[in-house]
Amino acid sequence: MIKHKVSAAIIIFALLFAGAWILDHQTKREFYIPADEEVVELLPADYKMEAGKEQKLKVFEPREYVRIQTAS
């Protein structure tokens, strides 16, 4: 009986781990580290990227948990 519970727990863990691994690789985002005094282009909120081009996101600075970007 205990062997069935242990094997069921291991199988459930393996399925959840594999599912999270696959989901992480499918939704991977690219980041870039900005150089000093880099000029960043502002885009309007309804800006749509061209097909095939993905937008690279700037890496969060230390202790930067939320980034608020305003449209000009």
N, CA, C and O atoms as CSV, one atom per row, in Angstrom:
chain,resi,resn,atom,element,x,y,z
A,1,MET,N,N,0.815,-1.197,0.000
A,1,MET,CA,C,0.000,0.000,0.000
A,1,MET,C,C,0.860,1.263,0.000
A,1,MET,O,O,0.608,2.194,-0.764
A,2,ILE,N,N,1.870,1.287,0.857
A,2,ILE,CA,C,2.716,2.475,0.936
A,2,ILE,C,C,3.529,2.651,-0.354
A,2,ILE,O,O,3.832,3.775,-0.754
A,3,LYS,N,N,3.877,1.537,-0.997
A,3,LYS,CA,C,4.621,1.625,-2.255
A,3,LYS,C,C,3.779,2.293,-3.340
A,3,LYS,O,O,4.306,3.043,-4.162
A,4,HIS,N,N,2.490,2.027,-3.345
A,4,HIS,CA,C,1.593,2.638,-4.320
A,4,HIS,C,C,1.482,4.146,-4.080
A,4,HIS,O,O,1.461,4.927,-5.031
A,5,LYS,N,N,1.411,4.551,-2.820
A,5,LYS,CA,C,1.334,5.974,-2.504
A,5,LYS,C,C,2.624,6.702,-2.884
A,5,LYS,O,O,2.589,7.807,-3.425
A,6,VAL,N,N,3.762,6.065,-2.594
A,6,VAL,CA,C,5.052,6.678,-2.926
A,6,VAL,C,C,5.207,6.779,-4.429
A,6,VAL,O,O,5.637,7.814,-4.939
A,7,SER,N,N,4.864,5.721,-5.144
A,7,SER,CA,C,4.994,5.763,-6.603
A,7,SER,C,C,4.020,6.779,-7.212
A,7,SER,O,O,4.370,7.458,-8.177
A,8,ALA,N,N,2.825,6.893,-6.672
A,8,ALA,CA,C,1.871,7.887,-7.174
A,8,ALA,C,C,2.385,9.301,-6.923
A,8,ALA,O,O,2.258,10.165,-7.790
A,9,ALA,N,N,2.963,9.549,-5.747
A,9,ALA,CA,C,3.506,10.873,-5.443
A,9,ALA,C,C,4.672,11.204,-6.369
A,9,ALA,O,O,4.787,12.339,-6.831
A,10,ILE,N,N,5.531,10.238,-6.645
A,10,ILE,CA,C,6.672,10.467,-7.544
A,10,ILE,C,C,6.187,10.745,-8.958
A,10,ILE,O,O,6.719,11.631,-9.627
A,11,ILE,N,N,5.198,10.014,-9.420
A,11,ILE,CA,C,4.665,10.215,-10.769
A,11,ILE,C,C,4.002,11.592,-10.880
A,11,ILE,O,O,4.198,12.288,-11.876
A,12,ILE,N,N,3.231,11.988,-9.885
A,12,ILE,CA,C,2.587,13.306,-9.911
A,12,ILE,C,C,3.637,14.412,-9.914
A,12,ILE,O,O,3.517,15.378,-10.667
A,13,PHE,N,N,4.664,14.280,-9.079
A,13,PHE,CA,C,5.731,15.274,-9.048
A,13,PHE,C,C,6.441,15.348,-10.392
A,13,PHE,O,O,6.703,16.444,-10.888
A,14,ALA,N,N,6.757,14.199,-10.994
A,14,ALA,CA,C,7.458,14.178,-12.285
A,14,ALA,C,C,6.607,14.832,-13.371
A,14,ALA,O,O,7.138,15.564,-14.206
A,15,LEU,N,N,5.298,14.582,-13.376
A,15,LEU,CA,C,4.421,15.191,-14.371
A,15,LEU,C,C,4.344,16.704,-14.193
A,15,LEU,O,O,4.409,17.445,-15.173
A,16,LEU,N,N,4.207,17.166,-12.958
A,16,LEU,CA,C,4.167,18.605,-12.711
A,16,LEU,C,C,5.494,19.271,-13.081
A,16,LEU,O,O,5.507,20.352,-13.669
A,17,PHE,N,N,6.592,18.632,-12.741
A,17,PHE,CA,C,7.913,19.184,-13.049
A,17,PHE,C,C,8.132,19.251,-14.556
A,17,PHE,O,O,8.605,20.266,-15.067
A,18,ALA,N,N,7.793,18.181,-15.271
A,18,ALA,CA,C,7.954,18.158,-16.724
A,18,ALA,C,C,7.044,19.189,-17.394
A,18,ALA,O,O,7.452,19.855,-18.345
A,19,GLY,N,N,5.822,19.319,-16.901
A,19,GLY,CA,C,4.906,20.313,-17.462
A,19,GLY,C,C,5.410,21.732,-17.254
A,19,GLY,O,O,5.323,22.559,-18.162
A,20,ALA,N,N,5.939,22.023,-16.066
A,20,ALA,CA,C,6.488,23.354,-15.805
A,20,ALA,C,C,7.718,23.612,-16.664
A,20,ALA,O,O,7.915,24.727,-17.147
A,21,TRP,N,N,8.536,22.604,-16.856
A,21,TRP,CA,C,9.744,22.737,-17.690
A,21,TRP,C,C,9.357,23.079,-19.134
A,21,TRP,O,O,9.924,23.993,-19.732
A,22,ILE,N,N,8.411,22.359,-19.674
A,22,ILE,CA,C,7.969,22.589,-21.059
A,22,ILE,C,C,7.325,23.968,-21.189
A,22,ILE,O,O,7.599,24.688,-22.149
A,23,LEU,N,N,6.474,24.343,-20.234
A,23,LEU,CA,C,5.827,25.652,-20.264
A,23,LEU,C,C,6.848,26.779,-20.168
A,23,LEU,O,O,6.694,27.812,-20.820
A,24,ASP,N,N,7.885,26.589,-19.364
A,24,ASP,CA,C,8.938,27.601,-19.236
A,24,ASP,C,C,9.670,27.800,-20.557
A,24,ASP,O,O,9.972,28.934,-20.929
A,25,HIS,N,N,9.957,26.725,-21.265
A,25,HIS,CA,C,10.669,26.847,-22.538
A,25,HIS,C,C,9.791,27.421,-23.646
A,25,HIS,O,O,10.302,28.059,-24.566
A,26,GLN,N,N,8.494,27.207,-23.575
A,26,GLN,CA,C,7.597,27.748,-24.594
A,26,GLN,C,C,7.357,29.235,-24.406
A,26,GLN,O,O,7.121,29.944,-25.385
A,27,THR,N,N,7.410,29.725,-23.176
A,27,THR,CA,C,7.119,31.124,-22.903
A,27,THR,C,C,8.361,31.915,-22.532
A,27,THR,O,O,8.272,32.921,-21.829
A,28,LYS,N,N,9.509,31.469,-22.996
A,28,LYS,CA,C,10.765,32.139,-22.657
A,28,LYS,C,C,10.810,33.527,-23.289
A,28,LYS,O,O,10.467,33.700,-24.458
A,29,ARG,N,N,11.242,34.522,-22.492
A,29,ARG,CA,C,11.372,35.894,-22.971
A,29,ARG,C,C,12.853,36.255,-23.021
A,29,ARG,O,O,13.646,35.774,-22.211
A,30,GLU,N,N,13.214,37.097,-23.969
A,30,GLU,CA,C,14.592,37.529,-24.096
A,30,GLU,C,C,14.777,38.871,-23.396
A,30,GLU,O,O,13.929,39.757,-23.497
A,31,PHE,N,N,15.882,39.009,-22.696
A,31,PHE,CA,C,16.223,40.232,-21.997
A,31,PHE,C,C,17.550,40.754,-22.520
A,31,PHE,O,O,18.349,39.998,-23.073
A,32,TYR,N,N,17.779,42.042,-22.344
A,32,TYR,CA,C,19.077,42.612,-22.680
A,32,TYR,C,C,19.526,43.493,-21.526
A,32,TYR,O,O,18.707,44.048,-20.793
A,33,ILE,N,N,20.828,43.611,-21.380
A,33,ILE,CA,C,21.397,44.452,-20.344
A,33,ILE,C,C,21.809,45.760,-21.006
A,33,ILE,O,O,22.679,45.764,-21.876
A,34,PRO,N,N,21.193,46.872,-20.602
A,34,PRO,CA,C,21.466,48.148,-21.275
A,34,PRO,C,C,22.873,48.665,-20.967
A,34,PRO,O,O,23.387,48.487,-19.862
A,35,ALA,N,N,23.478,49.303,-21.955
A,35,ALA,CA,C,24.778,49.943,-21.767
A,35,ALA,C,C,24.567,51.297,-21.100
A,35,ALA,O,O,23.439,51.785,-21.034
A,36,ASP,N,N,25.629,51.902,-20.610
A,36,ASP,CA,C,25.521,53.210,-19.971
A,36,ASP,C,C,25.061,54.255,-20.976
A,36,ASP,O,O,25.527,54.286,-22.115
A,37,GLU,N,N,24.150,55.103,-20.546
A,37,GLU,CA,C,23.607,56.195,-21.344
A,37,GLU,C,C,23.057,55.730,-22.693
A,37,GLU,O,O,23.281,56.365,-23.723
A,38,GLU,N,N,22.353,54.640,-22.666
A,38,GLU,CA,C,21.748,54.102,-23.881
A,38,GLU,C,C,20.440,54.826,-24.164
A,38,GLU,O,O,19.672,55.108,-23.244
A,39,VAL,N,N,20.186,55.124,-25.419
A,39,VAL,CA,C,18.948,55.784,-25.814
A,39,VAL,C,C,17.897,54.704,-26.035
A,39,VAL,O,O,18.093,53.780,-26.825
A,40,VAL,N,N,16.788,54.834,-25.331
A,40,VAL,CA,C,15.710,53.856,-25.438
A,40,VAL,C,C,14.544,54.518,-26.149
A,40,VAL,O,O,14.149,55.632,-25.807
A,41,GLU,N,N,13.995,53.828,-27.139
A,41,GLU,CA,C,12.883,54.362,-27.920
A,41,GLU,C,C,11.576,54.087,-27.191
A,41,GLU,O,O,11.325,52.963,-26.758
A,42,LEU,N,N,10.745,55.115,-27.057
A,42,LEU,CA,C,9.437,54.951,-26.438
A,42,LEU,C,C,8.416,54.569,-27.505
A,42,LEU,O,O,8.395,55.141,-28.595
A,43,LEU,N,N,7.580,53.605,-27.181
A,43,LEU,CA,C,6.560,53.135,-28.107
A,43,LEU,C,C,5.188,53.411,-27.516
A,43,LEU,O,O,5.007,53.280,-26.305
A,44,PRO,N,N,4.228,53.785,-28.327
A,44,PRO,CA,C,2.875,53.995,-27.798
A,44,PRO,C,C,2.279,52.682,-27.281
A,44,PRO,O,O,2.727,51.595,-27.645
A,45,ALA,N,N,1.269,52.807,-26.432
A,45,ALA,CA,C,0.684,51.630,-25.786
A,45,ALA,C,C,0.050,50.668,-26.785
A,45,ALA,O,O,0.022,49.464,-26.531
A,46,ASP,N,N,-0.459,51.164,-27.915
A,46,ASP,CA,C,-1.114,50.289,-28.879
A,46,ASP,C,C,-0.168,49.849,-30.000
A,46,ASP,O,O,-0.619,49.391,-31.050
A,47,TYR,N,N,1.127,49.988,-29.779
A,47,TYR,CA,C,2.121,49.625,-30.794
A,47,TYR,C,C,2.135,48.106,-30.966
A,47,TYR,O,O,2.159,47.362,-29.986
A,48,LYS,N,N,2.121,47.663,-32.203
A,48,LYS,CA,C,2.151,46.228,-32.473
A,48,LYS,C,C,3.474,45.877,-33.145
A,48,LYS,O,O,3.916,46.558,-34.070
A,49,MET,N,N,4.087,44.818,-32.670
A,49,MET,CA,C,5.359,44.378,-33.237
A,49,MET,C,C,5.104,43.734,-34.603
A,49,MET,O,O,4.046,43.153,-34.846
A,50,GLU,N,N,6.083,43.849,-35.473
A,50,GLU,CA,C,5.966,43.212,-36.783
A,50,GLU,C,C,6.053,41.701,-36.597
A,50,GLU,O,O,6.649,41.217,-35.635
A,51,ALA,N,N,5.458,40.967,-37.521
A,51,ALA,CA,C,5.456,39.517,-37.423
A,51,ALA,C,C,6.885,38.988,-37.479
A,51,ALA,O,O,7.685,39.418,-38.309
A,52,GLY,N,N,7.190,38.063,-36.596
A,52,GLY,CA,C,8.512,37.451,-36.591
A,52,GLY,C,C,9.530,38.167,-35.723
A,52,GLY,O,O,10.585,37.604,-35.434
A,53,LYS,N,N,9.248,39.383,-35.303
A,53,LYS,CA,C,10.175,40.126,-34.451
A,53,LYS,C,C,9.621,40.158,-33.037
A,53,LYS,O,O,8.490,40.589,-32.810
A,54,GLU,N,N,10.435,39.693,-32.079
A,54,GLU,CA,C,10.008,39.724,-30.691
A,54,GLU,C,C,10.677,40.889,-29.988
A,54,GLU,O,O,11.833,41.213,-30.259
A,55,GLN,N,N,9.952,41.504,-29.099
A,55,GLN,CA,C,10.480,42.631,-28.363
A,55,GLN,C,C,11.354,42.121,-27.220
A,55,GLN,O,O,10.935,41.238,-26.471
A,56,LYS,N,N,12.558,42.665,-27.079
A,56,LYS,CA,C,13.429,42.286,-25.982
A,56,LYS,C,C,13.151,43.213,-24.808
A,56,LYS,O,O,13.018,44.425,-24.978
A,57,LEU,N,N,13.067,42.641,-23.638
A,57,LEU,CA,C,12.745,43.399,-22.441
A,57,LEU,C,C,14.010,43.721,-21.666
A,57,LEU,O,O,14.946,42.922,-21.633
A,58,LYS,N,N,14.037,44.890,-21.042
A,58,LYS,CA,C,15.174,45.316,-20.242
A,58,LYS,C,C,15.154,44.572,-18.909
A,58,LYS,O,O,14.098,44.414,-18.297
A,59,VAL,N,N,16.317,44.120,-18.466
A,59,VAL,CA,C,16.424,43.386,-17.212
A,59,VAL,C,C,16.142,44.336,-16.049
A,59,VAL,O,O,16.548,45.497,-16.087
A,60,PHE,N,N,15.458,43.856,-15.027
A,60,PHE,CA,C,15.182,44.671,-13.861
A,60,PHE,C,C,16.482,45.016,-13.142
A,60,PHE,O,O,17.382,44.184,-13.029
A,61,GLU,N,N,16.566,46.237,-12.663
A,61,GLU,CA,C,17.703,46.680,-11.855
A,61,GLU,C,C,17.569,46.064,-10.462
A,61,GLU,O,O,16.499,45.566,-10.110
A,62,PRO,N,N,18.658,46.092,-9.652
A,62,PRO,CA,C,18.532,45.585,-8.285
A,62,PRO,C,C,17.454,46.361,-7.523
A,62,PRO,O,O,17.387,47.587,-7.606
A,63,ARG,N,N,16.632,45.651,-6.796
A,63,ARG,CA,C,15.524,46.201,-5.994
A,63,ARG,C,C,14.458,46.889,-6.843
A,63,ARG,O,O,13.678,47.683,-6.316
A,64,GLU,N,N,14.406,46.610,-8.112
A,64,GLU,CA,C,13.361,47.143,-8.989
A,64,GLU,C,C,12.362,46.011,-9.220
A,64,GLU,O,O,12.620,45.098,-10.004
A,65,TYR,N,N,11.232,46.075,-8.540
A,65,TYR,CA,C,10.255,45.008,-8.606
A,65,TYR,C,C,9.129,45.302,-9.580
A,65,TYR,O,O,8.520,44.387,-10.136
A,66,VAL,N,N,8.855,46.588,-9.783
A,66,VAL,CA,C,7.808,47.011,-10.697
A,66,VAL,C,C,8.362,48.121,-11.566
A,66,VAL,O,O,9.044,49.015,-11.065
A,67,ARG,N,N,8.082,48.082,-12.859
A,67,ARG,CA,C,8.540,49.125,-13.768
A,67,ARG,C,C,7.316,49.807,-14.353
A,67,ARG,O,O,6.475,49.165,-14.983
A,68,ILE,N,N,7.224,51.107,-14.141
A,68,ILE,CA,C,6.099,51.892,-14.668
A,68,ILE,C,C,6.627,52.705,-15.852
A,68,ILE,O,O,7.548,53.509,-15.712
A,69,GLN,N,N,6.023,52.476,-17.014
A,69,GLN,CA,C,6.416,53.209,-18.212
A,69,GLN,C,C,5.246,54.089,-18.616
A,69,GLN,O,O,4.118,53.620,-18.769
A,70,THR,N,N,5.534,55.384,-18.787
A,70,THR,CA,C,4.477,56.305,-19.180
A,70,THR,C,C,4.599,56.622,-20.654
A,70,THR,O,O,5.704,56.678,-21.193
A,71,ALA,N,N,3.478,56.827,-21.303
A,71,ALA,CA,C,3.460,57.201,-22.711
A,71,ALA,C,C,3.554,58.718,-22.801
A,71,ALA,O,O,2.923,59.439,-22.028
A,72,SER,N,N,4.353,59.193,-23.758
A,72,SER,CA,C,4.489,60.652,-23.883
A,72,SER,C,C,3.487,61.229,-24.849
A,72,SER,O,O,3.467,62.440,-25.069
